[in-house]
Amino acid sequence: MEGVGLMKSFYQGKKVLVTGHTGFKGSWLCSILLEFGAEVCGIGLEPDTNPSLFHLLDLSNRLESHILDIRDLEAVKDIFDKFHPEIVIHLAAQPLVIDSYIKPVYTFEVNVLGTVNILECIRLNNCVKSFVNVTTDKVYENHEQEDYGYMETDRLNGYDPYSNSKSCSELVTDSYCKSFFGERDLAISTCRAGNVIGGGDFSENRIVPDCVKYTMNKQAIVVRNPNSVRPYQHVLEADMFYLMLAMKQYKDKAYAGNYNIGPEDGDCITTSQLCDLFCRFWDGAEWKAIDYQGPHEANYLKLNCSKAKSILQWQPRWHVDEAVKLTVEWSKAFADKENLKEITQRQILKYMEEQK
C-alpha cells in the first residue's frame, strides 16, 4: 500500500467531507483523518447506539459535525456550499440486513436517494476532485459458490433490501459518472468492503458486538448462523484503503474505478471460527449456537481482491486473528473505563507504523 507517511503528508490541510461520520466505520475514518491533519466535515444522523464510538471519542468537538439526514437535499447542498470539500467519502447508509427487512422503504431511501443527493451536490460543486462511494461485498448476485470470490465484473443484484439498495447505489454512481462527469476534473470510485470488525461497534445483530455484549454481561454468546462464511477484516484496513484510493485518484484519474476490499482467503472464516478466536483472546468468554429461523442471510460470501492488488499495489496487512485480538483489546479498555481516545490513537499509530 502507498506509504502512510505520504498519505499523511497528502491529507495535511485537505478539506475532506465524510458522510456517515457518526457511525462505527465513520468514527474510525475521522479519527485517522484528524491524525493526518485534515480539515474534516461530517454529515450524519445522531448515533443510533448508546454508547456510541462517536461520542466516546468526543468527535463532535474535534471536527465540523452536522447532524442531518442525507435525504434532505437542500440541507446537504448548504453544507457543500459552505465547506467546499476537495474529497468526499460516502459512508452514510442504513447498514443492516435484518433492519432492511423491517424498514425496506427507509433503507432504499437512505441508500439510494441519499447517494443521489451526494452526487447531485458534487455535480453542483467543482471544488470536489475525488469521491469514494463505500458500498458492500453484498452488492453481488450471490450464488453461494464455495471457493469463488466475486470479482468487480460480476453481476450486481443484492438479494435483500439492504444489499439490493447498495447495488442500486453503485448503478446511480455509474449513471452520474457517464451523464455529468465525463469532462470534469473529478475521479470517482466505489468500494465493496467485506465485514469490518474493531473496537467501538455497538450495533445490534452483528456478531462481534454481540460477543462483547454477552461477555461483558457474563453470558454465553448467542450465535444464530455459526456456519456462515464471511471475509472479516479490521476496520482500519478498510478505512485506510478508502483514504489511499481517494488520494491516488485525486492525483491520477486513471486509478478511479470499482474495487473489492477484503482480507486474504485464509481470513474468510465461519462465524463459529470467529467466536472461537474471540473466546481465545477474552478469558471466560464462551458461545452457543441457537436454532434461527429469521429472514434470509447469505451463508457463503467471498471477494476476489486481485484488482486492488494489481492496480493499486495494495495488500491487506492484519490477519483475522490480529483483528479480533485488537478488537478485544479495545473492548476490554471500554469495559475497564480506560481512555478510549488514547487506545484508538494507539491502534491507528500501530497500523501506520506497520505500513512503513
Legacy VTK file of the C-alpha trace (Angstrom):
# vtk DataFile Version 3.0
C-alpha trace
ASCII
DATASET POLYDATA
POINTS 356 float
0.000 0.000 0.000
1.002 3.600 -0.554
3.337 4.702 2.236
1.373 6.022 5.197
3.865 8.869 5.549
2.986 10.014 2.031
-0.715 9.729 2.839
-0.307 11.788 5.981
1.535 14.475 4.023
-1.154 14.463 1.331
-4.083 14.853 3.727
-2.443 17.580 5.815
-4.805 20.565 5.466
-7.061 18.860 2.868
-10.791 19.562 3.159
-12.485 16.175 3.483
-16.225 15.634 3.838
-17.337 12.320 5.359
-20.964 11.209 5.270
-21.975 8.797 7.998
-19.256 10.236 10.224
-21.181 9.367 13.397
-21.187 5.627 12.648
-18.653 2.967 13.603
-16.619 2.995 10.407
-17.030 6.764 10.021
-15.752 7.467 13.536
-12.587 5.471 12.892
-12.146 7.180 9.495
-12.489 10.655 11.012
-10.003 9.722 13.724
-7.453 8.759 11.063
-8.054 11.984 9.138
-7.565 14.037 12.303
-4.324 12.141 12.923
-3.305 13.083 9.356
-4.066 16.756 9.986
-7.007 17.030 7.567
-9.811 19.564 7.911
-12.807 17.289 8.437
-16.519 17.975 7.972
-19.087 15.311 8.760
-22.716 14.780 7.748
-24.721 12.145 9.570
-27.523 11.269 11.928
-27.230 11.135 15.686
-25.568 7.817 16.568
-28.209 5.109 16.859
-26.471 3.276 19.684
-25.818 4.191 23.291
-22.934 4.162 23.922
-21.520 5.242 20.561
-17.947 5.409 19.343
-18.573 8.909 18.002
-19.382 10.281 21.455
-16.802 8.163 23.281
-14.094 9.739 21.097
-15.565 13.251 21.578
-15.561 13.724 17.811
-18.312 16.356 17.840
-15.780 18.721 19.441
-12.864 17.730 17.222
-14.326 18.285 13.743
-17.083 20.184 11.966
-20.087 17.974 12.637
-23.536 18.382 11.051
-26.361 16.214 12.322
-28.788 15.914 9.426
-30.465 13.411 7.144
-28.812 12.934 3.740
-32.308 12.593 2.264
-32.628 16.355 2.854
-31.054 17.626 -0.368
-31.253 21.333 0.482
-29.550 20.835 3.846
-26.783 18.774 2.250
-26.326 21.393 -0.502
-25.882 24.066 2.145
-23.032 22.120 3.771
-21.269 21.635 0.429
-21.668 25.327 -0.448
-20.130 26.434 2.840
-17.385 23.832 3.343
-16.167 23.421 -0.284
-14.762 19.887 0.124
-11.945 18.627 -2.070
-12.540 14.979 -1.179
-15.822 13.252 -0.293
-16.076 9.791 1.259
-19.638 8.490 1.362
-20.344 6.079 4.210
-23.862 7.136 5.262
-26.295 4.235 4.985
-28.855 2.031 6.637
-26.276 -0.745 7.018
-28.054 -3.788 8.462
-29.581 -6.676 6.522
-32.116 -7.613 9.203
-33.257 -3.999 9.638
-33.763 -3.725 5.881
-36.453 -6.418 6.053
-38.209 -4.397 8.762
-37.758 -0.981 7.080
-37.330 -1.591 3.330
-38.626 1.805 2.154
-36.384 3.679 4.577
-33.433 1.508 3.532
-33.899 2.282 -0.168
-34.474 5.986 0.526
-31.281 6.374 2.546
-29.048 4.122 0.481
-30.248 5.129 -2.991
-31.736 8.623 -2.747
-29.032 9.551 -0.234
-26.379 8.627 -2.795
-28.229 10.625 -5.464
-28.206 13.679 -3.174
-24.463 13.441 -2.523
-23.735 13.025 -6.234
-26.016 15.956 -7.058
-24.103 18.162 -4.621
-20.844 17.055 -6.216
-22.298 17.890 -9.636
-23.021 21.413 -8.420
-19.637 21.942 -6.720
-16.496 21.919 -8.865
-14.345 22.001 -5.720
-14.696 18.208 -5.348
-11.807 16.368 -7.016
-12.151 12.876 -5.524
-15.237 10.897 -4.465
-15.329 7.411 -2.929
-18.693 5.687 -2.532
-18.438 2.890 0.040
-20.878 0.051 -0.616
-20.574 -3.604 0.439
-19.490 -7.079 -0.601
-23.204 -7.948 -0.647
-23.887 -5.999 -3.884
-23.239 -9.111 -5.978
-25.820 -11.652 -7.093
-24.753 -14.327 -4.660
-24.911 -17.933 -5.886
-23.414 -19.269 -2.629
-20.463 -20.754 -4.528
-17.739 -22.072 -2.293
-14.163 -21.257 -3.293
-15.329 -18.485 -5.626
-14.527 -14.884 -4.846
-16.763 -12.331 -6.535
-14.990 -10.009 -8.961
-15.803 -6.426 -9.902
-17.148 -7.631 -13.259
-19.751 -9.946 -11.690
-23.439 -9.035 -11.773
-24.781 -6.571 -9.210
-28.079 -7.810 -7.796
-28.195 -7.975 -3.997
-30.860 -10.273 -2.557
-32.295 -8.424 0.474
-33.347 -4.742 0.584
-30.047 -3.639 2.137
-27.871 -5.497 -0.359
-30.027 -4.527 -3.322
-30.137 -0.868 -2.294
-26.346 -0.864 -2.273
-26.340 -2.411 -5.758
-28.607 0.469 -6.791
-26.236 2.974 -5.169
-23.480 1.639 -7.422
-25.673 1.976 -10.524
-26.636 5.533 -9.569
-22.951 6.411 -9.190
-22.147 4.954 -12.598
-25.020 6.873 -14.188
-23.810 10.195 -12.771
-20.280 9.450 -13.971
-21.485 8.835 -17.525
-24.091 11.597 -17.603
-22.364 14.509 -15.891
-18.719 13.985 -15.004
-17.028 12.977 -18.232
-15.283 16.332 -18.730
-14.796 17.184 -15.058
-11.515 17.140 -13.173
-13.110 14.603 -10.850
-12.302 10.989 -10.020
-14.994 8.633 -8.690
-14.691 5.115 -7.288
-16.891 2.634 -5.477
-15.503 0.265 -2.827
-17.081 -3.060 -1.940
-15.807 -3.953 1.500
-16.061 -7.199 3.419
-17.167 -7.458 7.048
-15.274 -4.987 9.207
-14.659 -5.508 12.908
-12.972 -3.408 15.553
-13.428 -1.670 18.863
-16.415 0.594 19.330
-19.037 -1.189 17.224
-22.179 -1.312 19.364
-24.643 -2.238 16.610
-27.414 -4.771 17.085
-27.403 -8.037 15.156
-23.684 -8.073 14.442
-21.573 -10.925 15.657
-18.622 -9.093 17.227
-20.741 -6.519 19.119
-22.837 -9.468 20.317
-19.666 -11.219 21.505
-18.683 -8.149 23.512
-22.170 -7.524 24.904
-22.808 -11.088 26.076
-19.309 -11.485 27.513
-19.486 -8.216 29.457
-22.828 -9.430 30.860
-21.172 -12.752 31.797
-23.438 -14.691 29.445
-22.689 -17.175 26.698
-22.526 -15.549 23.257
-25.630 -16.437 21.224
-24.772 -17.313 17.600
-27.558 -17.642 15.025
-25.571 -18.697 11.905
-22.405 -20.497 13.082
-21.565 -21.911 9.637
-21.845 -18.665 7.644
-18.591 -17.696 5.935
-17.583 -14.028 5.782
-14.453 -12.040 4.795
-13.525 -10.452 8.143
-11.070 -7.557 8.360
-10.188 -4.837 10.856
-11.916 -1.511 10.298
-8.532 0.198 9.858
-7.810 -1.989 6.806
-10.955 -0.748 5.066
-10.705 2.894 6.149
-7.042 3.158 5.161
-7.931 1.670 1.781
-10.596 4.337 1.165
-8.126 7.083 2.050
-5.382 5.584 -0.106
-7.742 5.281 -3.086
-9.120 8.798 -2.625
-5.558 10.126 -2.654
-4.375 8.088 -5.644
-7.305 9.031 -7.870
-7.062 12.681 -6.746
-3.554 12.652 -8.228
-4.399 10.487 -11.250
-7.947 9.826 -12.511
-6.746 6.602 -14.128
-6.994 4.910 -10.730
-10.744 5.550 -10.452
-12.989 2.500 -10.728
-14.792 -0.214 -8.774
-12.767 -2.116 -6.188
-13.266 -5.026 -3.836
-11.563 -4.643 -0.483
-11.250 -7.685 1.732
-8.851 -9.984 3.557
-6.769 -12.852 2.247
-8.564 -16.134 1.525
-7.454 -17.643 4.829
-9.251 -14.886 6.707
-12.631 -15.785 5.210
-13.857 -17.862 8.129
-17.072 -19.164 9.646
-18.901 -17.355 12.410
-18.044 -20.218 14.760
-14.325 -19.820 13.995
-14.602 -16.087 14.660
-16.260 -16.792 18.015
-13.527 -19.292 18.872
-10.934 -16.578 18.227
-12.835 -14.118 20.399
-13.004 -16.621 23.250
-9.281 -17.300 22.921
-8.446 -13.624 23.491
-11.107 -12.898 26.136
-10.715 -15.328 29.040
-14.017 -16.681 30.263
-15.949 -15.983 27.074
-17.987 -18.828 25.591
-20.568 -19.191 22.854
-23.547 -21.344 21.895
-25.470 -21.794 18.652
-29.240 -21.398 18.512
-31.866 -22.571 16.053
-32.519 -19.474 13.951
-35.478 -19.146 11.582
-35.191 -15.453 10.688
-35.006 -13.690 7.297
-32.638 -14.889 4.598
-28.964 -14.049 5.036
-26.176 -15.257 2.754
-24.346 -18.347 4.035
-21.229 -18.005 1.903
-19.630 -14.796 0.729
-16.107 -14.176 -0.510
-14.348 -11.458 -2.511
-11.619 -11.550 -5.132
-9.382 -8.545 -4.451
-6.832 -9.114 -7.219
-7.790 -5.872 -8.992
-6.880 -3.708 -5.991
-3.671 -5.667 -5.533
-2.555 -5.305 -9.144
-3.694 -1.756 -9.957
-3.303 -0.054 -6.579
-0.415 -2.181 -5.285
-2.455 -2.833 -2.145
-2.150 -5.731 0.278
-4.161 -6.496 3.430
-1.885 -6.346 6.476
-3.655 -7.706 9.544
-4.948 -11.261 9.567
-8.253 -12.046 11.229
-6.648 -13.244 14.474
-4.865 -9.876 14.845
-8.118 -8.059 14.011
-10.000 -9.980 16.706
-7.183 -9.507 19.216
-7.200 -5.721 18.719
-10.995 -5.651 18.931
-10.878 -7.473 22.255
-8.115 -5.149 23.496
-10.243 -2.077 22.700
-13.405 -3.652 24.153
-11.674 -4.591 27.408
-10.449 -0.992 27.681
-14.057 0.121 27.282
-15.206 -2.327 29.954
-12.459 -1.073 32.309
-13.358 2.591 31.624
-9.925 3.411 30.222
-9.148 6.406 27.968
-10.657 5.316 24.654
-9.214 8.188 22.638
-5.767 7.005 23.652
-6.306 3.362 22.751
-7.930 4.333 19.426
-4.975 6.550 18.574
-2.551 3.823 19.679
-4.140 1.294 17.327
-4.124 3.810 14.460
-0.438 4.540 15.073
0.301 0.808 15.282
-1.280 0.296 11.868
0.604 3.283 10.427
3.903 2.080 11.880
3.471 -1.388 10.392
2.816 0.088 6.914
6.164 1.890 6.688
LINES 1 357
356 0 1 2 3 4 5 6 7 8 9 10 11 12 13 14 15 16 17 18 19 20 21 22 23 24 25 26 27 28 29 30 31 32 33 34 35 36 37 38 39 40 41 42 43 44 45 46 47 48 49 50 51 52 53 54 55 56 57 58 59 60 61 62 63 64 65 66 67 68 69 70 71 72 73 74 75 76 77 78 79 80 81 82 83 84 85 86 87 88 89 90 91 92 93 94 95 96 97 98 99 100 101 102 103 104 105 106 107 108 109 110 111 112 113 114 115 116 117 118 119 120 121 122 123 124 125 126 127 128 129 130 131 132 133 134 135 136 137 138 139 140 141 142 143 144 145 146 147 148 149 150 151 152 153 154 155 156 157 158 159 160 161 162 163 164 165 166 167 168 169 170 171 172 173 174 175 176 177 178 179 180 181 182 183 184 185 186 187 188 189 190 191 192 193 194 195 196 197 198 199 200 201 202 203 204 205 206 207 208 209 210 211 212 213 214 215 216 217 218 219 220 221 222 223 224 225 226 227 228 229 230 231 232 233 234 235 236 237 238 239 240 241 242 243 244 245 246 247 248 249 250 251 252 253 254 255 256 257 258 259 260 261 262 263 264 265 266 267 268 269 270 271 272 273 274 275 276 277 278 279 280 281 282 283 284 285 286 287 288 289 290 291 292 293 294 295 296 297 298 299 300 301 302 303 304 305 306 307 308 309 310 311 312 313 314 315 316 317 318 319 320 321 322 323 324 325 326 327 328 329 330 331 332 333 334 335 336 337 338 339 340 341 342 343 344 345 346 347 348 349 350 351 352 353 354 355
